[in-house]
Amino acid sequence: MSKSNHIINVLKQAILTFTTKKQKPESFPANLEGLISLLNNTTSEHVNFPNQFMNPQLWEHPEKAPVSCIEIFEDDHVTMGIFVLKPNGKLPLHNHPQMHGLIKVIAGKVKIVSYSINTEKTKDVDQKSIQDSKAPMQFKSRPSTCGIVTAELNDITVVGPNSPTCVLDPEIKNLHEIESLDGPAAFLDILAPPYDYPLPGYETRKCSYYTKLSQVAQNIFWLQEIRSPSWYWTDSHPYTGPDLYEADLAS
């Protein structure tokens, strides 16, 4: 398979996986595994990743954003892009409302801290906080009503180009923070559906940012929704890999 065909096939599989999810739910697990398998074999060469991003000196320029974004493809069902983090840079802790996400590191190394929502443990903590007469007044109602979510620390993972794809779904690992280690790092990111794409029953699906408020049980935390941190902003860089908008995605 040529380098250009590989990333085209990744996108084809992503579109197949997420456009048929509702029509053929029984086929979704196999389709998702097929997408993960393709991503596991995806390298920086498949997307013609610019090597200059791995030069630490690039990130020393005072005007340089701490994160660069390379948009590859987006439609109503799937968005695909590359995030590049400066040395010791971060994507702040953020959510993915009603989304599936796949992360494949293509350069450098990152640490991913993931949280899950709506688990049995978080539901138990929520119920106890409502019943506890000593709980602070702001926790007498459902946490989501005051910008607070109860989340279970899922895992802390260090991944590089030889690591398997990291996967999140609407409930599991749906909130995460990503930090580069030992220099700049880049990862290919697939999200479905894209942010703000309307879904029945959900008025808004924006990206929300969080900070850790307090630990309330073993591996259980209250996270407070915040504005985008002042230290975080992005710039954009053109995609120079195979043109996926011109590719025959129906074949």
C-alpha positions as MATLAB code, in Angstrom:
seq = 'MSKSNHIINVLKQAILTFTTKKQKPESFPANLEGLISLLNNTTSEHVNFPNQFMNPQLWEHPEKAPVSCIEIFEDDHVTMGIFVLKPNGKLPLHNHPQMHGLIKVIAGKVKIVSYSINTEKTKDVDQKSIQDSKAPMQFKSRPSTCGIVTAELNDITVVGPNSPTCVLDPEIKNLHEIESLDGPAAFLDILAPPYDYPLPGYETRKCSYYTKLSQVAQNIFWLQEIRSPSWYWTDSHPYTGPDLYEADLAS';
ca = [
       0.000    0.000    0.000;
       1.400    3.431   -0.936;
       1.854    6.104    1.729;
      -0.922    8.216    0.188;
      -3.324    5.271   -0.027;
      -2.818    4.469    3.641;
      -4.155    7.752    5.048;
      -6.979    7.704    2.487;
      -7.918    4.245    3.740;
      -7.802    5.500    7.329;
     -10.311    8.217    6.465;
     -12.506    5.816    4.493;
     -12.614    3.449    7.456;
     -13.367    6.311    9.853;
     -16.275    7.485    7.707;
     -17.580    3.932    7.365;
     -17.258    3.326   11.100;
     -19.128    6.402   12.261;
     -21.696    6.931    9.497;
     -23.038    3.383    9.828;
     -22.946    3.356   13.652;
     -26.683    4.007   13.993;
     -27.868    2.156   10.885;
     -25.845   -0.985   11.590;
     -24.911   -0.909   15.287;
     -24.011   -4.612   15.225;
     -21.146   -3.850   12.810;
     -19.734   -0.943   14.823;
     -17.301   -2.914   17.033;
     -15.710   -4.650   14.031;
     -15.536   -1.398   12.061;
     -13.932    0.379   15.005;
     -11.363   -2.396   15.393;
     -10.570   -2.056   11.696;
      -9.986    1.669   12.143;
      -7.789    1.112   15.188;
      -5.751   -1.463   13.267;
      -5.114    1.016   10.445;
      -4.185    3.768   12.877;
      -1.777    1.482   14.723;
       0.247    1.298   11.503;
       0.045    5.024   10.721;
       3.293    6.984   10.784;
       4.372   10.583   10.309;
       5.306    9.761    6.698;
       1.702    8.899    5.824;
       0.649   12.499    6.506;
       3.922   14.144    5.416;
       4.391   15.563    8.897;
       6.710   18.633    8.813;
       9.921   17.675   10.589;
      10.651   21.273   11.578;
       8.080   20.950   14.366;
      10.420   18.565   16.171;
      13.143   21.221   16.422;
      12.947   22.621   19.992;
      14.315   25.957   18.778;
      11.141   26.572   16.763;
       9.153   26.742   19.991;
      11.460   29.318   21.583;
      10.080   32.159   19.444;
       7.977   34.367   21.762;
       5.146   34.670   19.215;
       4.886   30.914   18.664;
       1.688   29.355   20.001;
       2.255   26.450   22.405;
       0.146   24.175   20.189;
      -0.075   23.977   16.400;
      -3.055   22.461   14.606;
      -2.984   20.892   11.160;
      -6.470   20.335    9.752;
      -6.630   17.284    7.493;
     -10.339   16.676    6.925;
     -13.746   17.504    8.365;
     -17.344   16.788    7.408;
     -20.557   16.373    9.398;
     -19.477   12.975   10.719;
     -15.706   12.942   11.220;
     -12.889   15.368   11.832;
      -9.228   14.428   11.382;
      -6.236   16.567   12.255;
      -2.805   16.734   13.829;
      -1.961   18.436   17.106;
       1.647   19.433   17.742;
       2.693   20.299   21.303;
       5.708   22.352   22.304;
       8.247   20.775   24.689;
       6.442   20.187   27.989;
       3.316   21.655   26.391;
      -0.244   20.612   27.163;
      -3.710   20.285   25.837;
      -5.671   21.337   28.927;
      -8.048   18.906   30.582;
     -11.102   18.941   28.297;
     -14.128   16.890   27.346;
     -15.585   15.300   24.215;
     -19.378   15.473   24.586;
     -21.049   12.400   23.077;
     -17.972   11.714   20.951;
     -15.655    8.902   20.062;
     -12.004    9.815   19.744;
      -8.829    8.123   18.587;
      -5.287    9.356   19.193;
      -2.217    8.007   17.396;
       1.109    9.554   18.348;
       3.266   10.067   15.246;
       6.230   11.959   16.719;
       7.710   12.428   20.174;
       6.117   11.158   23.365;
       3.065   12.239   25.350;
       1.453   11.548   28.705;
      -2.328   11.175   28.642;
      -4.297   11.519   31.865;
      -7.829   10.218   31.277;
     -11.031   10.422   33.288;
     -14.345    8.638   32.859;
     -17.778   10.006   33.674;
     -21.024    8.280   34.609;
     -19.322    5.201   36.008;
     -20.781    3.168   38.860;
     -18.257    4.757   41.229;
     -19.042    8.343   40.188;
     -22.783    7.716   40.461;
     -22.275    6.315   43.940;
     -20.280    9.379   45.005;
     -22.926   11.710   43.552;
     -25.656    9.937   45.454;
     -23.724   10.036   48.719;
     -22.907   13.735   48.295;
     -26.610   14.535   47.933;
     -27.510   12.515   51.011;
     -24.665   13.745   53.193;
     -25.973   16.560   55.388;
     -22.418   17.769   55.893;
     -21.703   18.167   52.195;
     -21.056   21.743   51.009;
     -24.221   23.457   49.814;
     -23.065   23.601   46.183;
     -22.954   19.793   46.133;
     -26.559   19.328   47.293;
     -27.663   19.069   43.673;
     -26.378   17.217   40.653;
     -22.773   18.346   40.044;
     -23.388   19.091   36.364;
     -25.841   21.857   37.280;
     -23.081   23.995   38.791;
     -20.289   23.377   36.311;
     -18.893   20.458   38.286;
     -18.584   16.878   37.064;
     -17.718   13.791   39.043;
     -15.023   11.852   37.218;
     -13.091    8.659   37.816;
      -9.380    8.712   37.073;
      -9.079    6.049   34.414;
      -5.371    5.832   33.744;
      -2.152    7.742   33.140;
      -0.500    6.517   29.956;
       2.778    7.405   28.252;
       2.661    6.739   24.520;
       4.906    7.222   21.511;
       4.945    6.367   17.794;
       5.275    2.638   18.496;
       2.372    2.603   20.967;
      -1.132    1.458   20.053;
      -3.922    3.907   19.353;
      -5.615    5.472   22.396;
      -9.420    5.337   22.267;
     -12.172    7.193   24.091;
     -15.941    6.877   23.819;
     -18.847    8.994   25.130;
     -18.416    7.567   28.642;
     -14.967    5.971   28.970;
     -11.872    8.225   29.014;
     -14.066   11.053   27.734;
     -12.060   13.735   29.529;
      -8.324   13.944   29.191;
      -5.203   16.066   29.415;
      -2.298   15.504   27.018;
       1.265   16.622   27.787;
       4.399   16.298   25.686;
       7.447   14.699   27.304;
      11.161   15.085   26.504;
      10.611   17.509   23.632;
       7.904   18.367   21.094;
       5.277   15.776   20.215;
       2.563   15.281   17.613;
      -0.473   13.063   17.335;
      -3.095   12.288   14.742;
      -6.570   12.912   16.156;
      -9.909   11.568   14.888;
     -13.158   12.713   16.518;
     -16.704   11.679   15.682;
     -18.951   13.530   15.462;
     -17.089   16.870   15.340;
     -17.667   19.458   18.048;
     -20.856   21.519   17.566;
     -22.360   18.995   15.155;
     -26.006   18.808   16.298;
     -27.194   15.642   17.997;
     -30.785   14.963   19.096;
     -31.238   15.750   22.768;
     -28.099   17.884   23.096;
     -28.437   21.645   22.725;
     -24.719   22.335   22.573;
     -21.596   20.218   22.196;
     -18.788   22.674   22.699;
     -15.368   21.803   24.061;
     -15.284   22.527   27.788;
     -12.154   22.860   29.916;
     -11.753   21.687   33.497;
      -9.525   21.957   36.511;
      -9.254   19.443   39.332;
     -11.297   20.781   42.235;
     -10.888   18.085   44.886;
     -10.516   14.380   45.418;
     -13.640   12.926   47.008;
     -12.838    9.193   47.033;
     -10.173    6.828   45.758;
      -9.566    7.773   42.110;
     -12.719    9.955   42.151;
     -12.466   13.712   41.622;
     -14.733   16.695   41.279;
     -13.692   18.678   38.226;
     -14.714   22.316   37.863;
     -15.498   23.706   34.414;
     -13.350   26.757   33.605;
     -12.644   29.089   30.742;
      -9.907   28.133   28.316;
      -6.631   28.672   30.250;
      -4.761   31.860   29.379;
      -1.565   29.881   28.741;
      -3.226   27.809   26.033;
      -3.726   28.973   22.487;
      -3.131   27.509   19.051;
      -1.975   28.462   15.606;
      -2.583   26.629   12.345;
      -0.265   25.078    9.798;
      -1.252   23.876    6.329;
      -1.599   20.182    5.699;
       0.873   18.981    3.059;
      -0.022   15.295    2.923;
      -2.343   13.541    0.434;
      -5.424   15.664   -0.335;
      -8.305   13.802    1.280;
     -10.962   16.205    0.006;
     -10.092   15.215   -3.556;
      -9.778   11.502   -2.809;
     -12.395    8.989   -3.943;
     -13.870    8.156   -0.557;
     -16.799    6.190   -1.930;
     -14.819    3.323   -3.431;
];
